[in-house]
Amino acid sequence: MSAPPLAFGAENPTADCIADSAGGLTFDLDAPGHGGEPAHWSAALVLRRRGATGEDEVRLPLTSNGEGRLRAVLPSTVALPEGRWDVHVACGEHAPQRLVPGVADLRSLVDRRPGPSTSPLAVRIPYATKHGNLSLRSWLRAPHAEAGDLLLEASGITGHGCLYRVGEPAAWLAEAVVEARLRRDDDVMVTAAVTPDGQDFTFFLSYDELCAPWHGGLDVWDLWLRGPEGTSPVRLARILDDVADKKQIFTYPARDVAASYAPARVSPYYTVDNDLSVRVDERPPVTA
């Protein structure tokens, strides 16, 4: 299930990943060195945040896992700012090498429901880049509004969600609303009432309201959950599973709407950051 031991620098080594339900990750790999012993005391797994302007780097020591391999552990308590982190292995004076994804055990991330806490929610999902390298997608949110099932009905969208990382979620949601904010003009928004059920909630967005300011082309509405006065709004997102990029996986059909400006179509979607948004676009012409 894993690659044979490799001398450092021979080629990009393979790393297996195991995720735990708290947001921690364990990496097992066969390099650098042989037989599970580091080739140098400084051998480390190195995480570098993509696009960071400064030295945004986390180094995790590599030690023997007792089974002839090397292990690095990223606990959930180690803060990892939001973004995409490229995974390297470093040893001595050698330049760090990218790691290749091996076996990934992400079962603990499926249908994850974090326990009661007000500390930031740490989510890290390993994935293979388009070049076949190992990277992590990281989120760190408090509070967090997890988007659930979406139902595209005749007159609008019924959405479900769950609120995490607040002291009293039911009381917080009792004063909450969902805000759809027009991306091209933050001053334009549609507000939807929230129906709470413990830490779960539902809301309804009308197609007519979303289409009212539309005048052709593409409009995008970003969805936020706004709570009691004095709290910051929370972006609706779907991050509590094992899918790093939802945009191409969780897709929804477009609904035709007879908008006042012209025939339109409306469809929810997940952004590249797994945040929930809604598109309003022109309906394509019907071909004979």
SULTA-V322070 format. One record per residue. N is the residue number from 1. RES is the residue in three letters. D_FIRST is the distance of its C-alpha to the first C-alpha in Angstrom with 1 decimal. Layout:
N/RES/D_FIRST, N/RES/D_FIRST
This chain:
1/MET/0.0, 2/SER/3.8, 3/ALA/7.1, 4/PRO/9.6, 5/PRO/12.5, 6/LEU/15.1, 7/ALA/18.8, 8/PHE/20.1, 9/GLY/21.4, 10/ALA/19.6, 11/GLU/17.8, 12/ASN/16.3, 13/PRO/13.3, 14/THR/10.3, 15/ALA/10.5, 16/ASP/8.8, 17/CYS/11.8, 18/ILE/13.4, 19/ALA/16.9, 20/ASP/19.8, 21/SER/22.9, 22/ALA/25.2, 23/GLY/23.6, 24/GLY/21.6, 25/LEU/18.2, 26/THR/15.9, 27/PHE/13.8, 28/ASP/11.5, 29/LEU/11.2, 30/ASP/11.7, 31/ALA/15.1, 32/PRO/18.0, 33/GLY/18.9, 34/HIS/17.3, 35/GLY/16.4, 36/GLY/16.1, 37/GLU/19.7, 38/PRO/20.9, 39/ALA/22.9, 40/HIS/25.7, 41/TRP/27.0, 42/SER/26.8, 43/ALA/23.0, 44/ALA/22.2, 45/LEU/20.3, 46/VAL/22.9, 47/LEU/23.5, 48/ARG/26.3, 49/ARG/28.1, 50/ARG/28.7, 51/GLY/32.4, 52/ALA/33.6, 53/THR/37.0, 54/GLY/36.7, 55/GLU/34.3, 56/ASP/31.9, 57/GLU/29.0, 58/VAL/27.0, 59/ARG/25.6, 60/LEU/23.2, 61/PRO/23.2, 62/LEU/20.0, 63/THR/20.1, 64/SER/18.1, 65/ASN/16.1, 66/GLY/17.1, 67/GLU/13.7, 68/GLY/13.9, 69/ARG/12.7, 70/LEU/15.0, 71/ARG/15.7, 72/ALA/18.1, 73/VAL/19.7, 74/LEU/21.7, 75/PRO/24.0, 76/SER/25.8, 77/THR/29.0, 78/VAL/28.4, 79/ALA/30.2, 80/LEU/28.4, 81/PRO/31.0, 82/GLU/30.4, 83/GLY/28.9, 84/ARG/25.9, 85/TRP/24.2, 86/ASP/22.3, 87/VAL/19.7, 88/HIS/20.2, 89/VAL/19.6, 90/ALA/22.9, 91/CYS/24.1, 92/GLY/27.7, 93/GLU/29.7, 94/HIS/27.0, 95/ALA/26.8, 96/PRO/24.0, 97/GLN/21.0, 98/ARG/19.3, 99/LEU/15.6, 100/VAL/13.3, 101/PRO/11.4, 102/GLY/7.7, 103/VAL/6.7, 104/ALA/10.3, 105/ASP/11.8, 106/LEU/15.4, 107/ARG/16.9, 108/SER/19.6, 109/LEU/20.9, 110/VAL/21.9, 111/ASP/25.7, 112/ARG/25.9, 113/ARG/29.5, 114/PRO/30.3, 115/GLY/32.8, 116/PRO/36.4, 117/SER/36.7, 118/THR/38.5, 119/SER/36.1, 120/PRO/34.2, 121/LEU/31.3, 122/ALA/28.1, 123/VAL/25.5, 124/ARG/22.5, 125/ILE/20.0, 126/PRO/17.2, 127/TYR/17.1, 128/ALA/16.6, 129/THR/20.0, 130/LYS/21.7, 131/HIS/20.9, 132/GLY/17.1, 133/ASN/17.3, 134/LEU/16.3, 135/SER/19.4, 136/LEU/20.7, 137/ARG/23.6, 138/SER/25.8, 139/TRP/28.8, 140/LEU/31.3, 141/ARG/34.0, 142/ALA/36.9, 143/PRO/38.2, 144/HIS/35.7, 145/ALA/36.7, 146/GLU/33.7, 147/ALA/34.6, 148/GLY/34.1, 149/ASP/35.3, 150/LEU/37.8, 151/LEU/40.5, 152/LEU/42.4, 153/GLU/45.8, 154/ALA/49.1, 155/SER/50.5, 156/GLY/47.6, 157/ILE/44.1, 158/THR/43.5, 159/GLY/40.7, 160/HIS/39.0, 161/GLY/37.4, 162/CYS/36.8, 163/LEU/38.0, 164/TYR/36.2, 165/ARG/37.1, 166/VAL/40.9, 167/GLY/42.9, 168/GLU/44.7, 169/PRO/42.9, 170/ALA/45.6, 171/ALA/48.4, 172/TRP/46.6, 173/LEU/46.1, 174/ALA/49.7, 175/GLU/50.9, 176/ALA/48.1, 177/VAL/48.2, 178/VAL/45.8, 179/GLU/46.9, 180/ALA/46.0, 181/ARG/46.9, 182/LEU/47.8, 183/ARG/45.7, 184/ARG/48.6, 185/ASP/51.0, 186/ASP/49.9, 187/ASP/53.4, 188/VAL/52.9, 189/MET/51.0, 190/VAL/50.8, 191/THR/50.7, 192/ALA/49.4, 193/ALA/50.2, 194/VAL/47.4, 195/THR/47.5, 196/PRO/45.8, 197/ASP/44.4, 198/GLY/43.2, 199/GLN/40.5, 200/ASP/39.9, 201/PHE/42.2, 202/THR/43.2, 203/PHE/45.2, 204/PHE/46.8, 205/LEU/47.3, 206/SER/50.1, 207/TYR/49.6, 208/ASP/53.3, 209/GLU/53.0, 210/LEU/49.9, 211/CYS/51.8, 212/ALA/55.2, 213/PRO/54.7, 214/TRP/52.9, 215/HIS/54.9, 216/GLY/52.6, 217/GLY/49.4, 218/LEU/46.4, 219/ASP/46.7, 220/VAL/43.8, 221/TRP/44.2, 222/ASP/41.8, 223/LEU/41.7, 224/TRP/42.4, 225/LEU/43.2, 226/ARG/46.3, 227/GLY/47.2, 228/PRO/50.3, 229/GLU/52.6, 230/GLY/51.3, 231/THR/47.6, 232/SER/45.5, 233/PRO/44.3, 234/VAL/40.6, 235/ARG/38.7, 236/LEU/37.2, 237/ALA/33.5, 238/ARG/30.4, 239/ILE/27.6, 240/LEU/26.5, 241/ASP/23.4, 242/ASP/20.0, 243/VAL/21.6, 244/ALA/22.3, 245/ASP/24.8, 246/LYS/27.0, 247/LYS/29.6, 248/GLN/28.1, 249/ILE/26.5, 250/PHE/29.4, 251/THR/32.3, 252/TYR/35.8, 253/PRO/38.6, 254/ALA/41.7, 255/ARG/45.0, 256/ASP/48.3, 257/VAL/51.0, 258/ALA/54.7, 259/ALA/54.9, 260/SER/58.4, 261/TYR/57.7, 262/ALA/56.0, 263/PRO/53.5, 264/ALA/50.2, 265/ARG/46.7, 266/VAL/44.7, 267/SER/41.0, 268/PRO/38.8, 269/TYR/35.6, 270/TYR/33.0, 271/THR/33.4, 272/VAL/30.7, 273/ASP/30.8, 274/ASN/30.4, 275/ASP/34.0, 276/LEU/36.1, 277/SER/38.9, 278/VAL/41.3, 279/ARG/42.4, 280/VAL/46.0, 281/ASP/46.5, 282/GLU/48.9, 283/ARG/48.7, 284/PRO/48.3, 285/PRO/51.3, 286/VAL/51.5, 287/THR/51.7, 288/ALA/54.1
